[in-house]
Amino acid sequence: MSNICDVFGKCGGCTYLDIDYDVQLKEKTENILKILEDSQIEIKNYEGVLSSPEIYHYRNKMEYSFGNEMKDGPLTIGLRGKGKFYDVYSAKTCKIAPKDFGKIIEFSEMFFKDLPFRNYKKHSGYLRHLVMRKGFKTNEILLNISTSSEDYHSHVEKWVNEVLKLELEGKIVSIYHTITDAKSTVVKPDELKKLYGKDYFEEEILGIKFKVGPFSFLQTNTLGSEVLYSKVLDYIDENAKTGFDLYCGAGTITLLMAKKLEKVIGVEIVKEAVEAAKENAKDNNANNVEFYLGDAKDIVKLLDEKLDTIVVDPPRAGLHKNVINFIMDNKFDNVVYVSCNPANFARDMIYLKDMYEIEKFVFVDMFPHTKHLESVAKLVRK
């Protein structure tokens, strides 16, 4: 079977699917190292790149759009074309999503073929998005269908009954319905209904169990995240007893740090994620963690506890200047910086390099066949 997808080159999902995997890694790392070099960021010990344990069908979350590939064409459920706002290319044979997702798409395209899908130019049409998430260790699947508020909801309820009958490798344990009339293409609910099953699906990372709701953050490559988080733990100073975890999501890194440290404080802006983090801590008997709800840039002004170390895993925008000031004011001996955006990591290091140097640096390929890489840097105070 060819590993080139039916819509490769049209859909915006993969850019390197036609390139040998080792060549991909070489090209990606060279591009990012050049960005750091151009910013005069020095790395004492560069540890290379760690490959993804799986390079096909590795993603645990996909956000699909309802649409069509061409004007007046049949309904497709898939990804928007590269640089296109309207064209949607079917993801039935996607090489980076679980095969179960392809089966669910194939069934749902037929089931919904007569319903109007969203036209974001005219702001009309019912069907908007279909989000699928899967636990790789548990085989549990969560579905979240997003529609407008038009009254076709009985069709969605019938779809739930039918989609549950599909023969899949995994098991659908939760189905949600997000209802929104927002003009943007973001999957954000005005109203959220649970139509079937549990409030969450479960996943396990490095021996810790996590409950993941429809909007909880989780690294999209479960097996790759185990490689990434092992490096994060490895880069935490062995003398540290306490630590902060900023941008903690559902508490993944926080709970892993809690196995190593006496006390950890996690900070996260998404309310649902903090609630999940607290529940995950309880389920894993982690009594040495605390979670604060709020934007890291605001919360750091309120944190007056002196802890030994800090892990930051910011969104693509990088660190806010308040967070950079917090790091420098606290004079942490050791900072672990996880980054998905090399340009903004380089920008932040320009501010931090008067006080910190990069003692160790490694790439982890969480996104095979795309241009993206995660990096982990161990910063030590000069």
N, C-alpha and C positions, 0 to 999 in steps of 0.2 A: 504494500500500500504506500502510495506517495505521501511524503510529509509536507507537500505543498498543498495548501488549502484551496478550495474552489474559488474563493474570492480574494486570494492573495494579490496585493497590489492595488486593490480597490478599497477594501475595508481598512480602517485606520488602526487595527489591532496589532499586527506584527510588521516589522520592517526588515528583519534579518532571517526570515524563515527559509530563504533560499541559500543561506550562507552556512558553511560548516561551523559547528558550535565552537570549536577551539578558536577559529578565526574571529567569530563574534566577540568572544571574551577579550582577545588581543586588541581588537579595534576599539571596544568600549573602554577598556582600561587606559589605553594610550590617549584617547580623547580627554578623559577626565584628569589624568596626570598632567597633561599639557595645561589645562585650566589652572591647576594648583601651581605649576611651575611658573606660568605667566603672572600669577599673583604673588610670586616669591614666597610661597608657603613651603617650608622645608619639612621633610619627613625623615626621622632618624632611622626607623626600621620599617621598610615597606614589605608587607608579608604576602603580596600578590593577590590573586583572586580565587575565591572558593566557589566552585560551580554548584548549580542547583541539583539536588538529588534526583529530581525528575525534570526533563526538559520538554516533555509534551504532556498535555492534559493536567497541568500542575496548578491551575488557578482554583481557589476555593470560592471565589465570588466573581460573578459576571453581571453587568447591568446592560440589558438589551433594550433597544427601542422598537416600537411598533412603527412600521412605515412601508415603503415600497422602493424597489431599486430604480424604477423609472415611472414617469408620469402615467397614471391610470393603470399601472401594473398591479399584480396580485399582492396581497398582504405578505410582508416578510417580517420576521422577528430577528433582529441582529444588531450589527454595529454600523454607526454612521460612516460614510465614506471618508477617506482621507481628505481633509480640507473642505468637506461638503457639510451643509447644514441640514439638508433634506433627505438625500439618498440613504437608504438603509439596506445593507447587504446581509442576507441570511447567514446565520452562524451555525447552521445545522452540522457542518463538518469541521467546525473550529478545532484547531490543533492544540490550543492552549487551555481550553475549557474541558471539564470532565465530560465523558461521553454521554452520561445521563442527561446533561443539559441539552445536548443535541436532540435526544429523543423527546424531551419535553417541548423543545421548540417545534419539532416536526409535527407533533400532535396539536400544539396550540395554534400554529399557523392555519391548520385545517379547521380547527374548532371555531376560531374567531374570524374566519375569512369574509364573512358578510357584515361584520361590525365596522363602523367608521373609526379610523385611527387618527391621532392628533395631527393637525396641520398647524405648525407653529407660526406660519405666516398669517393665517386667517384666525388663529386661536379657536379652532373648532375641531370636533372629533373626540371620540371617547377613549380609545386605547392609547396609553402613553408609554409605559415601560414594564418590563418583566425582569425583576432582580432575582437571581438564584445564588444560594450559598450552600456550601457542602463541607461537612466535617470529614477530613481525610482519614482520621484515626477512628471515627465513630460511624462513618457512612450515613450520617444524618443530613437531610436536605431541608432547607427553609426556602420557601418561595414568597415573593412579595410582588403582587401585580398592582401597577399604578394606573389609575384612570381619572377622567374628569368626573364631575358630579352629575353628568347626564344620567337619566334613569335607564341604564342597561344592566343594572347590578344583578338582576336575576340570571343573566348569561354567565356572569363571573361565578355565581353560586353553583350553576350547573357544571361549569368548567372544573371547579374544585372536586366535585363528585367523580368526574371522568378522569382527571389527571391522577387521582389517587389509585386508579386501576392499572396504570402503566407498569409494565415489567421493567424494573430498573436495577442497577447494581446496588445503589443506595436505597434509603427509605425516606420518603417525605414525612417529616414529623411536625411541620408547622407551615401554615399558609396565612399570609396577611394581605389586606387590601388597603392600599394607600389611595386616598381620594384628594385630588387637588385641582384647582383651576388656575394655578400659577401660569404666568406667561412664559417663564423660563423653562428649560428642559430638565431642571433639577428634580430629583425624586425626594420631595419634602412634603409631608402630609398636612393638609388642612384637617383631615380626619383619618384616623388609622383604625381599621377593624381587624381583629383576628378571626379568620374564618374556619380555621381547623387546627387542632393539635396544641402543642406546647407554646409557651411564649418565646422560645429560643431553640436553637440547635446546640449541640455540645461538640467541643473539640478538645483535643489533648495536645499539649506542647511540653516536651521535656518532662513528662510525668505529672504535669499539673492540668487539671480539668477546667475548662472554661465554658460558661454559658454565653452564647452569642445571640443577641437580639437582631431584629431587622436592620437597625441603624448603628449597631456597635462596630467600632473599628477593630479589624483583625488583619494582620499582614496577609496579602492575597495568596501567598505561597506557603502553605503550612509546613511542608518538609524543609523548604528553604529557610523559614523563620527559625527552625530549630538550630540550623547552622549559624544564623545571624545572632540569635540570643546566646548561644554558647560562647561566641566571641565577646559579646557585651559583658558576660559574667567573668570571662577570662581577663578582660581589660580593667575590671574594678580592682583597685589596690587591695592587696591581701591584708593590709593593716586596718582597712576601713571597717568600722562597726555599725555605722548609720549612713543613710543616704536618701537623697531626693530622686524621684523619677518624674520629670516634667513631660507633659503631653502623653499621659500614661494610658489613654484609651480605656479598655476594659480591664486594665491592670496586669497585662501579660508580663512585662518586664518587672513591674513592682513585685509581683508574687515570686518571680524567679530570684530577684534580689533578696527577698525576705528569707529564702532558704540559706542565704550566705551571710546576711547581716542581722543585727539585733533589732533594728528599727528602720522602716522605710516609709516615706511620705510620698504619695502620688498626687499629681495635679492634672486635671482634665476639664475641658470646657463643655463637653457634651454631657448633658444631665443623664441620659439613658446609659451612657458608657460608665459613668460614676456609680450609678445604681447597680449595674452589672458587675463592676469591679468589687463593690462591697459584698455582693452575693458570692462572687468567685472566691474572695478571701475567706468568707465563712465556710464555703464548701470544702476548701482546702486546708481548713484549720489554721489559717495564717492570722495569728492574734497580734502580730508585731507590725501591722500596716495601718496607715491612716490615709484617707482620700479627701482632697479638697476640690470642690466644684468651682470652676471659674477659669478665666483666661490666664494663662501663665504670666503674661506681662503685668496683670493686676495682682494676682495672688502673691507673686514674689515680693511685692511691697509690704505684704502682711506677714510674711514668714520671718519670725525672729528666732527660730530654733537654729542652733549651730550644729550642722551635721557634717560628717567626714567627707562624703563624696557625692557626686551628682551625675545622673544619666539624663541626657536630653535627646529626644527623638522628634524634632519639630516637623510640622508640615512643610511643603515645598518652599514656602516663603522664608524659611530659616528662623533664626532667633530674633526676637524683638530686642531693641536696645536696653529695655528694662531688665530683660533676662541676662543679657551680656554684663550689665552693671552688677546684677545680683551675684553672678559667678565671680566677678573680680572683687567685689566688696567682701564676699565670704572667704576669698582666698583658699578655695578647695585645693587640696594637694593633688587631686585626681578628678578629671572630668572625662566621661565617656560620651562622645558625640556621634549619634547615628544619623546619617544624612541620606536623603534620596535626591538631593539637588546639589551637585558639585559647585555650581557657580555661587550659590548662596552660602554654602559651607566655606568656600574660599573667602567670601566677603566677611563672614563672621570671624574667621581666623585672623584676618587683618587687624581686627579690633583686639582679639585675644592674645596675639602673638608676643605682645610686650611682656605678658605675665606667664604665658604657657607655650610649651613646645610639644610637637607631635612625637611622642615616644614610639608608638606603634600605629600602623595604619593597614587596613585590609579591605578589600572589596568582597561583597557577597552577591552573587548573581541570583536575584529573586525573580527576575523577569526575562527568562530566555526568549530569544527571537525578537526582543524589543531593544531600543537604544538605552534603556535604563539599567542602572546598577545601584545597589545600596553600598554605603561605605561605613566603616566603624573606625573611629580614631580614639586612641588613648592619649589624652592630654595630661601632662604633668607640669606642676608649677616650677618655674625656673628658680 
